[in-house]
Amino acid sequence: MNENAVFIKTEAGEDAVSKRTIVQRNLRSVLIMIDGRTPVGNLAQQFGDPLIVEGLVGELEHRGLVRRVDNASNEEDADRSELSSIMVDIEDLVSQPITPVADDIRRAHDRSSAKESPVLDEFAMAIPELNAPAAAVAVASPPPADSDDVRGAIRRAMMTSSADAGVEHSAPGPLRRVFDLFAGRVSGADRKGPPSSLAKRLVVGSFVLSALVIGTFFLYPYSRHLPQMEQLASELLGQPVRIASVSPSIFPEPSIALEGLRVGEGGQLDVATVKLIPRVSTLLSERTVMREVRIERAGLNIAFLPELSKRQDINWASRWLKVERISVVDSSLLLLDGSIGNLNGTLDINEDGALTRLSLASTDGGLKLQGSIESGVWNVALTALGWRTPGQPSLLLDVLEATGTLNSQRLQFDKVDVKLYGGYAVGNLSVGLVSPATVEGEMTTSRLAIADLLKVFAPTLLLTGDLSAAIAIRGDGETLEALRRTLRASGKLGVQRGQIERVDLVQAVRIPRPDGVRGGSTRFDRLEGDVLADASGLSLTGATMSSGLVGAQGDIRLADGLINGRLDVSLRGSATTVLAPVSIEGKYADPVVRLRR
């Protein structure tokens, strides 16, 4: 560079001085001294070393902080360009953790100038004296030759800094660093950065690991194991099992879902979904433990329950699989083609996979069913509070308590206690499960509000009083409809302290009309007779009604919304008794009473 070259600050240079954006003091000092009048040679005299000053001025010009005010020769421009290309950012060089180069620069200065250079000494002292790491030593340049100068020292500093940067860039990734940390291969000195950097890496590593686990869980081809699953389930239950498909499920918790599961030769147990929730710690063990098996939307035929609880001599599947808990959700118990639905609860199996206990309840808690097996026979208990029987007509049972037994042939309730419509009913009931199904039972009722009962069976027939009856029930059929058509209830019936609306027997005898008598009512103390009820209607034969001075005897038939009766009415007076035959015919809502001649 020409010693007579004169430089002036640019607008960016003025801003750098005022805002103190240059922190390296030698570079800042030269920038302050440049005033557009003082040649570079005079500036070099003040620093004591022309080469250092030329390098600093060249760096300022390269940054666009100063510009020349005179015409430089082409040679000088080329010289300046070469010097600028090899110069480093002195400020950045000072801040880099590089190998010590202060001594190299001092030695180069001593060889290049006999004079003392306080500026160069100050620059060398500003470079941090750091111990070079092993990697840096390996790539460091050989000791400088006698012909080295300051430019060579700076080049060696640049090479050392680049080598260190390359080593740092080759540092392991965050996931590898997390593994090294847990393996104890990362020392405290290697844990660079703020305290939050390690936590950040742990979070990122956990996220990546979780993503891999979730992706594997959902993308794994479970269907390839479908035959083995069917075989294992068949051995565990002792019944043939078919599974339509297998898929992962995430709600309400991660599980494997078996869909379209059928158990038994005739599909006596159909399950929409079975969710397997394992204990993760046992997945790679010899015996897998299922923390829960959740059965959803299942239909179990009651007749099939004893088959599921048969004891097996050897169950090899139990050696490979253990089930801790079986839950039932939104399932049904089936009898013939009818069902009791919306049941939730639990099932228990023994070590051999045989069903030993069940506990089910309706969603609203109105119905509860308990069962346990003993000596090959199920003991069952049925309780209900405010429960409506399924199907039509539907009875509202205030309280139901029934206990009995269940085997492969019969469901027997030895004791049935029911509170309904203000009265009570007790008895027993037996259901034969071998086709065709049969129903047999005996019931005794007392003080039932017959008006409430008729609202279910014949809402337009207005009759009040307390009903008492002792009846026997018989029926058989392949389906519930067939069973209903053949069901018969026969026995004795009695109604106390009642009243028949729209039937006036006294008026029909005392004031007969050609077209009959409509309206009115007849009160009575007691009405009793032999009853026979079936699908076609109800017949009351040998009926006897008494109410003080009024009495009647005869037969009454109720069917298809019509009443048809023949009665002999007696009216007792103070001196005589009048006997008159009457007929009752018509719809329940508008019967006609006529005097028969």
C-alpha positions as CSV (number, residue, x, y, z in Angstrom):
1,M,0.0,0.0,0.0
2,N,1.3,3.5,-0.8
3,E,2.5,5.3,2.3
4,N,1.0,8.6,0.8
5,A,-2.4,7.2,0.4
6,V,-5.1,9.2,2.2
7,F,-8.4,7.7,3.5
8,I,-11.6,9.3,4.7
9,K,-14.5,7.7,6.7
10,T,-17.6,6.7,4.8
11,E,-21.1,7.3,6.3
12,A,-21.0,3.7,7.7
13,G,-17.6,4.5,9.2
14,E,-19.0,7.6,11.0
15,D,-21.9,5.5,12.3
16,A,-19.4,2.8,13.5
17,V,-17.5,5.4,15.5
18,S,-20.5,7.0,17.1
19,K,-22.3,3.8,17.9
20,R,-19.2,1.9,19.0
21,T,-20.1,-1.1,16.8
22,I,-16.4,-2.0,16.5
23,V,-15.1,-3.4,19.8
24,Q,-11.6,-4.4,18.8
25,R,-9.6,-1.5,20.0
26,N,-6.7,-1.4,17.4
27,L,-9.2,-1.5,14.5
28,R,-11.3,1.2,16.3
29,S,-8.3,3.3,17.0
30,V,-7.2,3.4,13.3
31,L,-10.8,4.2,12.2
32,I,-10.8,7.2,14.6
33,M,-7.4,8.5,13.4
34,I,-8.5,8.4,9.7
35,D,-9.6,12.1,9.0
36,G,-9.2,12.4,5.2
37,R,-5.9,14.4,5.5
38,T,-3.3,12.1,7.3
39,P,-1.5,9.7,4.9
40,V,-1.2,6.0,5.8
41,G,2.6,6.4,6.4
42,N,2.0,8.9,9.2
43,L,-0.6,6.6,10.8
44,A,2.0,3.8,10.7
45,Q,4.5,6.0,12.5
46,Q,2.1,6.5,15.4
47,F,1.5,2.7,15.7
48,G,5.1,1.8,15.1
49,D,4.5,-1.0,12.5
50,P,3.5,-0.1,8.9
51,L,2.5,-3.7,8.1
52,I,-0.1,-3.9,10.9
53,V,-1.5,-0.4,10.0
54,E,-1.8,-1.3,6.4
55,G,-3.6,-4.5,7.3
56,L,-6.1,-2.6,9.6
57,V,-6.7,0.1,7.0
58,G,-7.3,-2.6,4.3
59,E,-9.8,-4.3,6.6
60,L,-11.7,-1.1,7.2
61,E,-11.8,-0.4,3.4
62,H,-12.9,-4.0,2.8
63,R,-15.8,-3.4,5.3
64,G,-16.8,-0.2,3.5
65,L,-16.0,2.0,6.5
66,V,-13.3,4.1,4.7
67,R,-12.4,5.0,1.1
68,R,-9.4,6.5,-0.6
69,V,-9.4,10.1,-1.6
70,D,-6.4,10.0,-4.0
71,N,-5.7,7.9,-7.2
72,A,-3.8,4.7,-6.4
73,S,-1.8,2.8,-9.0
74,N,-2.9,-0.5,-10.3
75,E,0.0,-2.1,-8.5
76,E,-1.1,-0.7,-5.2
77,D,-4.7,-1.8,-5.9
78,A,-3.6,-5.4,-6.6
79,D,-1.4,-5.3,-3.5
80,R,-4.3,-4.1,-1.4
81,S,-6.7,-6.7,-2.9
82,E,-4.2,-9.5,-2.1
83,L,-3.7,-8.3,1.5
84,S,-7.4,-7.9,2.0
85,S,-8.1,-11.4,0.8
86,I,-5.8,-13.0,3.4
87,M,-6.7,-10.8,6.3
88,V,-9.1,-12.1,8.8
89,D,-11.6,-10.3,10.9
90,I,-9.3,-9.3,13.7
91,E,-12.2,-8.8,16.0
92,D,-13.6,-12.3,15.3
93,L,-10.1,-13.8,15.6
94,V,-9.8,-12.4,19.1
95,S,-13.2,-13.9,20.1
96,Q,-12.4,-17.4,18.7
97,P,-11.2,-20.2,21.1
98,I,-8.0,-20.8,19.0
99,T,-4.6,-22.1,19.8
100,P,-2.3,-19.4,21.2
101,V,-0.8,-17.4,18.5
102,A,0.4,-14.4,20.5
103,D,4.0,-15.7,20.7
104,D,4.0,-16.4,16.9
105,I,3.0,-12.8,16.2
106,R,5.5,-11.4,18.6
107,R,8.4,-13.5,17.1
108,A,7.3,-12.5,13.5
109,H,7.3,-8.8,14.6
110,D,10.8,-9.1,16.2
111,R,12.1,-10.5,13.0
112,S,10.4,-8.0,10.7
113,S,11.3,-4.8,12.7
114,A,14.0,-3.9,15.0
115,K,12.0,-1.2,16.6
116,E,9.6,-1.7,19.5
117,S,5.9,-1.8,18.4
118,P,3.6,-1.1,21.4
119,V,0.6,-1.4,19.1
120,L,1.6,-5.0,18.0
121,D,2.4,-5.9,21.6
122,E,-1.0,-4.7,22.7
123,F,-2.7,-6.7,19.8
124,A,-0.8,-9.9,20.8
125,M,-1.7,-9.5,24.5
126,A,-5.3,-9.2,23.5
127,I,-5.4,-12.6,22.0
128,P,-6.5,-15.2,24.7
129,E,-3.8,-17.6,25.9
130,L,-5.8,-20.9,25.7
131,N,-4.6,-24.5,25.9
132,A,-5.2,-26.1,22.6
133,P,-7.4,-29.3,22.6
134,A,-6.0,-32.6,21.4
135,A,-7.8,-32.4,18.1
136,A,-6.4,-28.9,17.4
137,V,-2.8,-30.1,18.2
138,A,-3.2,-32.8,15.7
139,V,-4.0,-30.4,12.9
140,A,-1.8,-27.5,14.0
141,S,0.9,-26.2,11.6
142,P,4.6,-26.9,12.2
143,P,6.7,-24.4,14.1
144,P,7.2,-21.2,12.0
145,A,10.4,-21.0,10.0
146,D,12.8,-18.1,10.4
147,S,11.4,-16.5,7.3
148,D,7.9,-16.3,8.7
149,D,6.4,-12.9,9.1
150,V,3.2,-11.5,10.7
151,R,1.2,-12.5,7.7
152,G,2.2,-16.2,8.1
153,A,1.4,-16.0,11.8
154,I,-2.1,-14.8,11.0
155,R,-2.5,-17.5,8.4
156,R,-1.6,-20.2,11.0
157,A,-4.1,-18.7,13.3
158,M,-6.8,-18.9,10.6
159,M,-5.9,-22.6,9.9
160,T,-6.0,-23.4,13.6
161,S,-9.4,-21.7,14.0
162,S,-10.8,-23.6,11.0
163,A,-9.6,-26.9,12.3
164,D,-11.3,-26.3,15.6
165,A,-14.5,-25.3,13.9
166,G,-14.4,-28.5,11.8
167,V,-14.0,-30.6,15.0
168,E,-16.9,-28.8,16.6
169,H,-19.1,-29.3,13.6
170,S,-18.5,-33.0,13.7
171,A,-20.1,-33.3,17.1
172,P,-22.7,-36.1,17.5
173,G,-26.4,-35.3,17.0
174,P,-28.9,-34.7,19.8
175,L,-30.2,-38.2,20.0
176,R,-26.7,-39.7,20.1
177,R,-25.7,-37.2,22.7
178,V,-28.7,-38.2,24.9
179,F,-27.7,-41.9,24.7
180,D,-24.1,-41.0,25.5
181,L,-25.3,-38.9,28.5
182,F,-27.2,-41.8,30.0
183,A,-24.3,-44.2,29.2
184,G,-22.0,-42.0,31.1
185,R,-19.8,-41.1,28.1
186,V,-20.4,-37.3,28.3
187,S,-18.5,-35.5,31.0
188,G,-19.5,-32.3,32.7
189,A,-17.0,-30.3,30.6
190,D,-18.7,-31.5,27.4
191,R,-22.1,-30.3,28.5
192,K,-21.9,-27.0,26.7
193,G,-24.6,-24.3,26.5
194,P,-27.1,-23.0,29.0
195,P,-28.8,-25.5,31.4
196,S,-31.9,-25.5,29.3
197,S,-30.1,-27.1,26.3
198,L,-29.9,-30.5,27.9
199,A,-33.6,-30.4,28.8
200,K,-34.4,-29.4,25.2
201,R,-32.4,-32.3,23.9
202,L,-34.1,-34.7,26.2
203,V,-37.6,-33.4,25.2
204,V,-36.7,-33.7,21.5
205,G,-35.3,-37.3,22.0
206,S,-38.4,-38.3,24.0
207,F,-40.7,-36.9,21.2
208,V,-38.8,-38.8,18.5
209,L,-38.9,-42.0,20.5
210,S,-42.6,-41.6,21.2
211,A,-43.3,-40.9,17.5
212,L,-41.4,-44.1,16.6
213,V,-43.4,-46.2,19.1
214,I,-46.7,-44.8,18.0
215,G,-45.9,-45.2,14.3
216,T,-44.9,-48.8,14.9
217,F,-48.1,-49.4,17.0
218,F,-50.4,-48.2,14.2
219,L,-48.5,-49.5,11.2
220,Y,-47.7,-53.0,12.4
221,P,-49.5,-55.7,10.3
222,Y,-51.5,-57.4,13.1
223,S,-53.7,-59.4,10.7
224,R,-50.8,-61.7,9.9
225,H,-51.2,-63.1,13.5
226,L,-55.0,-63.7,13.1
227,P,-54.8,-67.5,12.8
228,Q,-52.6,-67.8,15.9
229,M,-55.0,-65.5,17.8
230,E,-58.0,-67.7,16.8
231,Q,-56.2,-70.8,17.9
232,L,-55.1,-69.4,21.2
233,A,-58.6,-68.0,22.0
234,S,-60.2,-71.4,21.0
235,E,-57.8,-73.3,23.4
236,L,-58.4,-70.8,26.2
237,L,-62.2,-70.9,26.0
238,G,-62.5,-74.5,24.9
239,Q,-64.9,-73.4,22.1
240,P,-64.3,-72.6,18.4
241,V,-63.5,-68.9,18.0
242,R,-63.6,-66.9,14.8
243,I,-62.3,-63.3,14.5
244,A,-63.1,-61.1,11.5
245,S,-60.3,-58.6,11.9
246,V,-57.5,-57.2,14.1
247,S,-56.6,-53.5,14.4
248,P,-55.0,-51.1,16.9
249,S,-57.2,-48.9,19.0
250,I,-56.3,-45.7,20.9
251,F,-59.5,-44.9,22.9
252,P,-60.1,-45.0,25.8
253,E,-56.5,-46.3,26.0
254,P,-54.0,-48.0,23.6
255,S,-55.1,-51.6,22.9
256,I,-55.4,-54.2,20.2
257,A,-59.1,-54.6,19.0
258,L,-60.4,-57.9,17.8
259,E,-63.6,-57.2,15.8
260,G,-66.4,-59.5,14.8
261,L,-65.7,-62.3,17.2
262,R,-67.9,-65.4,17.3
263,V,-67.7,-68.2,19.9
264,G,-69.4,-71.6,19.6
265,E,-70.5,-73.8,16.8
266,G,-73.7,-71.8,16.3
267,G,-72.3,-68.4,17.3
268,Q,-73.9,-68.5,20.7
269,L,-71.7,-65.7,21.8
270,D,-71.3,-62.8,19.4
271,V,-69.0,-59.9,20.3
272,A,-68.6,-56.7,18.2
273,T,-65.3,-55.7,19.7
274,V,-62.8,-57.3,22.2
275,K,-60.1,-54.9,23.3
276,L,-56.9,-56.4,24.7
277,I,-55.0,-54.2,27.1
278,P,-51.7,-55.9,28.0
279,R,-49.2,-55.1,30.7
280,V,-46.4,-53.7,28.6
281,S,-43.7,-55.2,30.9
282,T,-44.8,-58.7,29.9
283,L,-45.0,-58.3,26.1
284,L,-41.6,-59.9,25.7
285,S,-42.0,-62.4,28.5
286,E,-42.8,-66.1,28.0
287,R,-46.3,-65.5,29.5
288,T,-48.1,-62.4,28.4
289,V,-50.4,-60.8,31.0
290,M,-53.5,-59.0,29.9
291,R,-54.3,-56.3,32.4
292,E,-57.8,-56.1,31.0
293,V,-59.9,-57.7,28.3
294,R,-62.8,-55.4,27.4
295,I,-65.9,-57.0,25.7
296,E,-68.0,-54.4,23.9
297,R,-71.5,-54.9,22.5
298,A,-71.7,-58.7,23.1
299,G,-74.7,-60.9,22.9
300,L,-74.6,-64.1,25.1
301,N,-77.2,-66.8,24.9
302,I,-78.0,-67.8,28.4
303,A,-78.1,-71.5,27.4
304,F,-74.5,-71.2,26.3
305,L,-73.2,-70.0,29.7
306,P,-72.7,-73.5,31.2
307,E,-70.6,-74.5,28.2
308,L,-68.2,-71.6,28.8
309,S,-67.6,-72.7,32.3
310,K,-66.8,-76.4,31.6
311,R,-63.5,-77.4,33.2
312,Q,-60.8,-78.5,30.9
313,D,-58.2,-81.2,31.8
314,I,-55.3,-79.3,30.3
315,N,-55.4,-75.9,28.8
316,W,-52.1,-75.2,27.1
317,A,-53.1,-71.6,26.3
318,S,-53.1,-70.6,29.9
319,R,-49.4,-71.2,30.0
320,W,-48.8,-68.5,27.5
321,L,-51.6,-66.1,28.4
322,K,-53.0,-64.8,31.6
323,V,-56.1,-62.5,31.9
324,E,-56.4,-60.5,35.1
325,R,-59.8,-58.8,34.4
326,I,-62.6,-59.1,31.9
327,S,-65.0,-56.2,31.7
328,V,-68.3,-56.1,29.8
329,V,-69.7,-53.0,28.1
330,D,-73.1,-52.4,26.5
331,S,-73.9,-56.1,26.1
332,S,-77.0,-58.3,26.2
333,L,-78.2,-61.6,27.6
334,L,-80.2,-63.6,25.1
335,L,-83.1,-66.0,25.6
336,L,-84.6,-67.5,22.5
337,D,-84.9,-64.4,20.2
338,G,-85.4,-61.9,23.0
339,S,-82.7,-60.1,25.0
340,I,-82.0,-58.0,28.1
341,G,-79.7,-55.2,26.9
342,N,-77.6,-52.3,28.0
343,L,-75.7,-54.5,30.5
344,N,-72.2,-53.6,31.9
345,G,-70.1,-55.5,34.4
346,T,-67.3,-58.0,34.9
347,L,-66.5,-61.7,34.2
348,D,-64.1,-63.9,36.1
349,I,-62.2,-66.9,34.7
350,N,-59.9,-69.4,36.4
351,E,-56.3,-70.3,35.5
352,D,-57.6,-72.7,32.9
353,G,-59.7,-70.1,31.1
354,A,-63.1,-71.4,32.3
355,L,-65.8,-68.8,33.3
356,T,-66.5,-68.9,37.0
357,R,-68.4,-65.7,37.9
358,L,-70.3,-62.9,36.4
359,S,-71.7,-59.6,37.6
360,L,-73.8,-57.6,35.3
361,A,-76.1,-54.5,35.7
362,S,-78.1,-52.3,33.4
363,T,-76.8,-48.9,32.6
364,D,-79.3,-47.2,34.9
365,G,-78.6,-49.7,37.7
366,G,-82.2,-50.9,37.8
367,L,-81.4,-54.5,37.1
368,K,-78.6,-56.6,38.5
369,L,-77.6,-60.2,37.7
370,Q,-75.1,-62.1,39.8
371,G,-73.9,-65.7,39.0
372,S,-71.2,-68.1,40.3
373,I,-70.6,-71.7,39.5
374,E,-70.4,-74.5,42.1
375,S,-70.1,-78.2,41.4
376,G,-70.9,-77.6,37.7
377,V,-74.1,-75.7,38.4
378,W,-74.6,-71.9,38.2
379,N,-76.2,-70.2,41.2
380,V,-77.9,-67.1,39.9
381,A,-79.5,-64.1,41.6
382,L,-81.6,-61.5,39.9
383,T,-82.6,-58.2,41.5
384,A,-84.4,-55.1,40.1
385,L,-85.6,-51.8,41.4
386,G,-88.0,-49.8,39.2
387,W,-87.4,-52.0,36.2
388,R,-89.6,-52.5,33.2
389,T,-89.8,-56.0,31.6
390,P,-88.6,-56.1,28.0
391,G,-91.1,-56.6,25.1
392,Q,-94.8,-55.8,24.9
393,P,-96.8,-55.6,27.1
394,S,-94.2,-54.3,29.6
395,L,-94.7,-54.5,33.4
396,L,-93.2,-52.0,35.8
397,L,-91.7,-53.9,38.7
398,D,-91.1,-51.9,41.8
399,V,-89.0,-54.6,43.4
400,L,-87.9,-58.0,42.0
401,E,-85.8,-60.6,43.8
402,A,-85.3,-64.0,42.2
403,T,-82.8,-66.8,43.1
404,G,-82.2,-70.1,41.4
405,T,-79.9,-72.3,39.4
406,L,-78.8,-72.7,35.8
407,N,-77.5,-75.7,33.9
408,S,-77.3,-76.7,30.3
409,Q,-80.9,-78.0,30.4
410,R,-82.9,-75.5,32.5
411,L,-83.0,-72.1,34.2
412,Q,-84.9,-72.6,37.4
413,F,-85.9,-69.7,39.7
414,D,-87.0,-71.4,42.9
415,K,-88.1,-68.2,44.6
416,V,-89.5,-65.2,42.9
417,D,-90.7,-62.2,45.0
418,V,-92.2,-59.2,43.1
419,K,-93.7,-55.9,44.3
420,L,-95.8,-54.2,41.7
421,Y,-98.8,-52.0,41.3
422,G,-99.3,-51.6,45.0
423,G,-99.3,-55.4,45.7
424,Y,-97.2,-58.5,45.8
425,A,-96.6,-61.6,43.8
426,V,-94.6,-64.7,44.9
427,G,-93.9,-68.0,43.2
428,N,-91.5,-69.9,41.1
429,L,-90.6,-70.1,37.4
430,S,-88.7,-72.6,35.2
431,V,-87.5,-72.2,31.7
432,G,-86.4,-75.3,29.8
433,L,-83.5,-74.4,27.4
434,V,-83.7,-77.5,25.2
435,S,-85.6,-76.8,22.0
436,P,-88.4,-76.2,22.0
437,A,-88.1,-74.0,25.1
438,T,-90.7,-74.5,27.8
439,V,-92.0,-72.2,30.5
440,E,-93.6,-73.5,33.7
441,G,-94.4,-71.7,36.9
442,E,-96.8,-70.8,39.7
443,M,-97.6,-67.4,41.0
444,T,-99.8,-66.1,43.8
445,T,-100.7,-62.4,43.9
446,S,-102.4,-60.3,46.6
447,R,-103.8,-56.7,46.6
448,L,-102.7,-55.7,43.2
449,A,-104.3,-52.5,41.9
450,I,-106.3,-54.1,39.1
451,A,-106.9,-50.7,37.5
452,D,-103.2,-50.1,37.0
453,L,-102.7,-53.6,35.7
454,L,-105.5,-53.2,33.2
455,K,-103.8,-50.0,31.9
456,V,-101.1,-52.4,30.5
457,F,-103.4,-55.1,29.0
458,A,-106.8,-53.4,28.4
459,P,-106.5,-49.6,29.0
460,T,-110.2,-48.9,28.0
461,L,-111.6,-51.5,30.4
462,L,-112.5,-49.6,33.6
463,L,-112.4,-51.8,36.6
464,T,-111.1,-51.0,40.1
465,G,-110.4,-53.1,43.1
466,D,-107.6,-55.2,44.7
467,L,-106.7,-58.3,42.7
468,S,-105.8,-61.6,44.3
469,A,-105.0,-64.7,42.2
470,A,-103.4,-68.1,42.3
471,I,-102.4,-69.2,38.8
472,A,-100.3,-71.8,37.0
473,I,-98.3,-70.8,33.9
474,R,-97.5,-73.2,31.0
475,G,-96.1,-72.7,27.5
476,D,-93.6,-73.8,24.9
477,G,-92.1,-72.6,21.6
478,E,-89.1,-72.1,19.4
479,T,-89.3,-68.3,19.6
480,L,-90.7,-65.8,22.0
481,E,-93.6,-65.2,19.7
482,A,-94.4,-68.9,19.5
483,L,-94.1,-69.1,23.3
484,R,-96.5,-66.2,23.7
485,R,-99.1,-67.8,21.5
486,T,-99.0,-71.0,23.5
487,L,-98.7,-69.5,27.0
488,R,-101.6,-70.2,29.3
489,A,-102.3,-69.0,32.8
490,S,-105.1,-70.7,34.7
491,G,-106.4,-70.7,38.3
492,K,-108.5,-68.7,40.7
493,L,-109.1,-65.0,40.6
494,G,-110.7,-62.6,43.0
495,V,-111.3,-58.8,43.2
496,Q,-112.2,-57.2,46.4
497,R,-113.9,-53.8,47.0
498,G,-114.2,-52.9,43.4
499,Q,-116.4,-51.2,40.9
500,I,-117.2,-51.8,37.2
501,E,-117.6,-48.6,35.2
502,R,-120.1,-48.3,32.3
503,V,-122.0,-51.4,33.4
504,D,-125.1,-50.8,35.5
505,L,-126.7,-54.2,36.4
506,V,-129.4,-52.7,38.8
507,Q,-130.7,-50.2,36.2
508,A,-130.8,-52.9,33.5
509,V,-133.1,-55.0,35.7
510,R,-135.3,-52.3,37.3
511,I,-135.8,-50.1,34.3
512,P,-135.1,-52.2,31.2
513,R,-134.9,-50.6,27.7
514,P,-135.3,-52.2,24.3
515,D,-131.9,-50.9,23.1
516,G,-130.2,-51.7,26.5
517,V,-128.6,-49.6,29.2
518,R,-125.4,-47.7,28.7
519,G,-123.3,-45.9,31.3
520,G,-123.6,-46.0,35.0
521,S,-121.6,-48.4,37.3
522,T,-121.9,-51.4,39.6
523,R,-120.2,-51.6,42.9
524,F,-119.3,-54.9,44.5
525,D,-117.6,-56.3,47.6
526,R,-116.2,-59.3,45.9
527,L,-115.9,-60.7,42.4
528,E,-114.3,-64.2,42.0
529,G,-114.2,-67.1,39.6
530,D,-112.0,-69.5,37.5
531,V,-109.7,-67.7,35.2
532,L,-108.1,-68.8,32.0
533,A,-105.9,-66.4,30.1
534,D,-104.1,-67.1,26.8
535,A,-103.1,-65.2,23.7
536,S,-106.7,-64.9,22.5
537,G,-108.0,-63.3,25.7
538,L,-109.3,-63.9,29.2
539,S,-112.3,-66.0,30.3
540,L,-113.8,-65.9,33.8
541,T,-116.1,-68.8,34.3
542,G,-118.4,-69.5,37.3
543,A,-118.0,-65.8,38.2
544,T,-119.8,-64.7,41.4
545,M,-120.3,-61.1,42.3
546,S,-121.8,-59.9,45.6
547,S,-122.6,-56.5,46.9
548,G,-125.1,-56.3,49.8
549,L,-128.6,-56.8,48.2
550,V,-127.2,-57.2,44.7
551,G,-125.7,-60.4,43.3
552,A,-124.8,-62.0,40.0
553,Q,-123.5,-65.2,38.6
554,G,-122.3,-66.3,35.1
555,D,-119.5,-66.2,32.6
556,I,-117.5,-63.3,31.2
557,R,-115.2,-63.2,28.2
558,L,-112.7,-60.4,27.4
559,A,-111.0,-60.6,24.0
560,D,-109.9,-58.2,21.2
561,G,-111.2,-55.1,23.0
562,L,-114.7,-56.6,23.4
563,I,-116.7,-57.8,26.4
564,N,-119.2,-60.6,26.2
565,G,-121.0,-61.9,29.3
566,R,-124.1,-63.7,30.5
567,L,-125.1,-63.1,34.1
568,D,-128.1,-64.0,36.3
569,V,-128.7,-60.9,38.4
570,S,-130.5,-61.1,41.7
571,L,-132.0,-58.1,43.5
572,R,-133.1,-58.8,47.1
573,G,-135.8,-56.7,48.5
574,S,-137.5,-56.6,52.0
575,A,-140.1,-59.1,50.9
576,T,-139.1,-60.6,47.6
577,T,-136.1,-61.4,45.4
578,V,-136.0,-60.6,41.7
579,L,-134.0,-62.8,39.4
580,A,-133.3,-61.5,35.9
581,P,-130.9,-62.7,33.2
582,V,-128.8,-60.0,31.5
583,S,-126.2,-59.8,28.8
584,I,-123.2,-57.5,28.5
585,E,-121.9,-56.9,25.0
586,G,-119.8,-54.3,23.2
587,K,-116.5,-52.6,23.3
588,Y,-114.7,-52.0,26.6
589,A,-115.3,-48.2,26.3
590,D,-119.1,-48.5,25.6
591,P,-120.7,-51.8,26.7
592,V,-124.5,-52.4,26.5
593,V,-126.4,-54.2,29.2
594,R,-129.7,-55.8,28.1
595,L,-132.4,-57.7,30.0
596,R,-132.8,-61.1,28.3
597,R,-136.3,-62.5,28.1
